[in-house]
Amino acid sequence: MSLPDLSSLAESVQEQVRERYASVVDTTERGAPPGERGNAYGELGLLLMAAGYNDTAASCYLHALALAPNIAR
């Protein structure tokens, strides 16, 4: 998964998205438990949806659901 072009967002929002994305990458690279990876994807999805990137957010939610189906988002 890659991030969409964030240049239209305020710098503070871009930073938040990049931090959440870094969390997804980190949890994936270190082989974190599925629930932790699912949470990272879910948090990124929330922020992307709030910023209007619905397609990318939906992809995050699908990853989160696949990794941790019993955690409500």
Summary of the structure (lengths in Angstrom):
residues: 73
radius of gyration: 11.7
end to end distance: 19.5
largest distance: 34.7
contacts: 204
relative contact order: 0.18
helix: 68%
strand: 0%
